Amino acid sequence: MLAKLAVIILLMTWGVGVANENLLIGDSCYSARALNAEGDKADIANINKMISAYKAARLDPSAREEATEGLLKAYYFSLRFADYEKSKRKVILEQVKNFAEEMHALYPKNRQITQLHIITLSMWGAETNPLRAIKLGVARKVINLADSISDYQVLGRSHQILPYIPIILPWPDKKLAEKFLTKALKEDPKDPFNYFFLSENRFHQGLYEEAESLINAGLDLGVRTEFFLEDKRGRWYLKELHKKIIAKKK
């Protein structure tokens, strides 16, 4: 009896070890997510490997929440940087949006899972049918979730890009966009997208000198090794906005 119990315990321990090993593999692949990228397109083999590893890691109950965070990060990264054919991307985005919603319901106090739910829901709304998404209340849900975790970048961006539509969408406010985007930059001054969003806001206000100053500050950051593709793309947006400013000033 004792021998049988020992075997059961050993098997259970081995199972946990394998799942945790999968979590380590997923994290390693995510840390190396820019490896073998072509331009700003990530290596799909590495993406598939990290997704498979995080899925396997979720089989371990003790690692499930952390592995869920990793899986959602991997999915989001794939939607941003993998070169999917359009119809395949649409299917993946639908699946990820639904999965993120389920995981947020399962782990409502997990800030990162909430953020990934917000982002993937926003992407789904923007890329499927923006007006239909607005009518379905996606925009309101996004801003309520962002407000619940004080995600200033999402709050600012929502007020910045969403149109004012009486009755249907009456809450977007350009002054609040400025307020929240300024807070987002103050909270995370290493993210080039915070400089881009705020400089773009100043550009639309006709404040070209201020926008240019923010662009230069964002470009002066360089590229972080751990956010190589993300920062590289952020710099591209900053440079493209700078071209628009130069054209306006001529």
N, C-alpha and C positions, 0 to 999 in steps of 0.2 A: 504493500500500500504506500509506504513512504517513498519507495523507488519510483512508483508511478506518479506520485505527486511531484517529485523532483523533476521528472521528465516534462510534466505539464508546465511547471514554473520555468524550466529552461526554454521550452518552446515559446512561451509567452514573452520571455525576455528577449529571445532571438528576434521575434516578430517586431517588438518595439525598436530594437536596434536597427533592423532593416529599414523601417519607416523613417527613423531619425536620420539614417544614412541618406535616404532619398531627399530628406529636407536639406541636408548639407549639399547634395548634388544640385538641387534646384537653386539654392542660394549661390553656389559657385557659378552656375551657368548665368544667373541673373547679374552677378558682379562682373562677369566677362561678356555681357550682352552686346558690347560694341565690337567684339572680336570678329574678324573676317567680314566686317561690314563693307559694302560697296557704296561709296558716297554716303547717303544717309539711309540706306536700306540695310537692315540687319540680316544676319545669317539665319535662314529659316531652320537649318538643322539644329542650331543652338537653341532657338526658340522652342522647337518641338521637344527637345531634350529636357529643357527646364519645365515645360508644361507637364510632360509625362512624369518627371520626378516629383513635382508638387502634388499631382494627382495620387501617386503612390503613397506619398507621405501622409496624405489625409486619411489613409486607412488606419493610422495610429491615433486613437482618441486623444492621447496626451499631446499630440503635435498638430491636431486638426485645425485649431484656430490659426496658429502661426502658418501652417501650410496653406490654409485658405487665403490668407493675406498674400502669400507668395504667388499662388496661382492667379489671383486677381491682378497682381502687378504684372505677371508674365503675359496674361491676356491683354491687358491695356497696352503694354509695350508692343506686343505683336500688332495690335490695331494701329498703332502710331508708326511703326517702323518696318513691318513686314510687307513685302511686295505681293499682296494677294490680288488675284483677279477680282474684278468688281463684284460679281455675283457671289463669289465665295466669301468675300469680306462682309457682305450684307448678312449672310447666314451666320457667320461667326459673331458679328456685332449683336445680332438678335439674341443669340445664345448667351453671350457674355452679359448682356443687359439683364436677362432673366436670372442668370446665376448670381450676379451681384445683388440683385434685389432680394433673392432668397437668403443669401448669406448675411445681408444687412439685417433681415428679420431675425436670423438666428443669433447674430452677434451685434445687437443694436448699440452697445457701448464701445465697440471697437472703432476708434477714430479713423484708422487707415482704411478699413473696410467701408465705412461710411463715405469717405472721400472717393474711393474707387467706384462705389455705387453712384455717387453724384456725377462723376466724370463720364462713366459709361452711359448713364441715362441721358446726359447732355449730348454726347456723341450720337446716340441713337436718334434723339429728337432732331438734331441738326441734319443728319444724313438720310433719314427716311422721308419724312414729310413735315417740315418745320411748322407749318400752319396747323396741320392736324395734331401735331404734338402739343402745340400751345392750347388748342381746344380741348385736348385730353387732360390738360392740367400739368403737363410735364414741367413747364417752366416754373410754375408755382411750387411744385414738389421739390425741384432742384434748389430753389432759393430758400425754401423752408429748411431743408436738410443742411444747406451750407450755413445758414444762420445758427442752426443748432450746435454746430461745431466751430463757429467763428472762422469759416474758411473765407478770408477776405478776398483772395484772388477770384474765386468763383462768384462771390457776391458782387464784386466790382465788375467783373466781366459780364455777368448777367444784366446788370443795369446799363452797361455800356453798349452791348450789341442787340439786345432785344428791343423790338419796336413798341412804342406806346400805341395800344389799340383800345379805344374806349370800350368798357364793359368786359371784353374778352381778356385784355392784358393792360390794366390801368396803372400798374405799380412801377414800371421802369422809370428811373430818375437819373438824369445825367450828373446831377450834383452828388448823388450817392455813389455813382460810379467813381468819380474823382476821389471821394472820401475813402472808399474801400480799397481802391487800387493803391492809394498812398499808404494805407495801413499794411497792405500786402507787401509792398516794397520794403517798408520799415521792418516788418517781421522776418522777411527772407531776402536780404540784399545780395545774396549770391546767385539768385535765380534770374537769368537774363530775360525770361518771359515777363517778370514783374516790371522790368525796365521797358520792355516792348509795349505791354498793355497800357502803362501810364503814359509813355511817350506818344502812343497812337491816340490816346484820349486828348492830349495837349495839341496834337496835330489837327484833330477835328475841331478843336476850339480856336484854331488859327494862331496858336502860341508856338510858332516854329522854333524860336530860339530855345525855349524851355524844352521842347521836344528833342531838339538836337543835343542839348546838354545831357539829357537822360540817355539818349542813344549812345553817346560817347562814353558815358559812365558804364553802361552795360557792356559795350565792346571792350572796355579796359579790363573787364573781369577775366578775359581769356576763356579757356575751356577746362572744366574740371574733369580729371581722369575718370572719376566714378560716374559722371554724367556726360560722357563724351558725345554721344549722338544727340541727346536732349539739348545740350548747350550749343552744339554745332548748328542745330536747326534754329535755336533761339537767336543766334548771331546772324543767321541768314535773314530772318524776319527784321531784325534791327537794321541791317544794311539796305534791305529793300525799302523800308520806311524812310531811311535817310535819302535815298534816291528821289522819293516823292517830295521830300522837303526841299531838296536842291532845285527840283523842277518848279516848285511853287515860288521859290525865291528869285527865280530868273526874271 
